[in-house]
Amino acid sequence: MPNRLSGLLDVAMNNIHVPTLLVRGLLSDVVTQAGAEELVAAIPGATMVGVEGAAHMIAGDQNDAFSDAVVEFLAERVRPTLT
């Protein structure tokens, strides 16, 4: 990635001020564990959940696990901020 784009990406990630969840299929050949960890570390307060038995299309591969992860995240990290 050109340095200019990398710098813009860094600025963008540091300016995310909402609860952020990365759901990663543990069998993904698109998003590596290291890449996912790097992204989560760059976004203040971000959370990552790994879904076993899912590749890159998590909701299609393991819909219940994907939905459970999203609902749990919303209940724990978003709902409390709405009051």
C-alpha positions in Angstrom: 0.0 0.0 0.0 1.4 3.4 -0.9 2.6 5.4 2.1 0.0 8.1 1.5 -2.9 5.6 1.6 -1.4 3.9 4.7 -1.2 7.3 6.5 -4.8 8.0 5.6 -5.9 4.7 6.9 -4.1 5.2 10.1 -5.8 8.6 10.6 -9.2 7.1 9.7 -8.8 4.3 12.2 -7.8 6.6 15.0 -10.9 8.7 14.4 -13.4 5.9 14.9 -15.2 6.8 18.1 -18.0 4.2 18.1 -18.0 0.7 19.5 -16.5 -1.5 16.8 -16.6 -5.2 16.3 -14.6 -7.3 13.9 -16.0 -10.7 13.3 -13.4 -13.0 11.7 -14.0 -16.4 10.3 -11.1 -18.5 11.7 -10.8 -20.3 8.3 -10.6 -17.1 6.3 -8.0 -16.9 3.6 -8.7 -13.2 3.1 -8.2 -11.8 6.6 -5.3 -13.2 8.6 -5.2 -13.4 12.4 -2.3 -11.0 12.3 -4.1 -8.5 10.1 -7.2 -8.7 12.2 -5.2 -8.1 15.4 -3.4 -5.1 13.8 -6.8 -3.6 12.8 -8.3 -4.1 16.2 -5.2 -2.6 17.9 -5.4 0.5 15.6 -9.1 1.2 16.4 -9.5 2.5 20.0 -11.7 0.2 22.0 -12.3 -2.3 19.1 -13.2 -5.9 19.8 -12.6 -9.0 17.8 -14.5 -12.3 17.8 -13.3 -15.4 15.9 -15.9 -17.8 14.5 -14.9 -21.4 14.2 -15.9 -23.3 11.1 -16.3 -20.1 9.1 -14.2 -18.7 6.3 -14.6 -15.2 4.9 -18.4 -15.3 4.5 -19.1 -15.8 8.2 -22.8 -15.1 8.1 -23.2 -17.7 5.4 -20.9 -20.3 6.9 -22.0 -20.0 10.6 -25.0 -17.8 10.7 -26.0 -18.6 14.3 -22.5 -18.0 15.6 -22.2 -14.7 13.7 -25.6 -13.5 14.9 -24.8 -14.5 18.5 -21.6 -12.5 18.4 -23.2 -9.4 17.0 -26.2 -9.5 19.4 -23.8 -10.0 22.4 -21.7 -7.1 21.2 -24.7 -4.8 20.8 -26.1 -5.8 24.2 -22.8 -5.3 26.0 -21.2 -2.4 24.2 -23.9 -0.4 22.4 -27.1 -0.7 24.5 -25.5 0.8 27.6 -24.5 3.9 25.7 -28.1 4.5 24.5 -29.5 5.4 27.9 
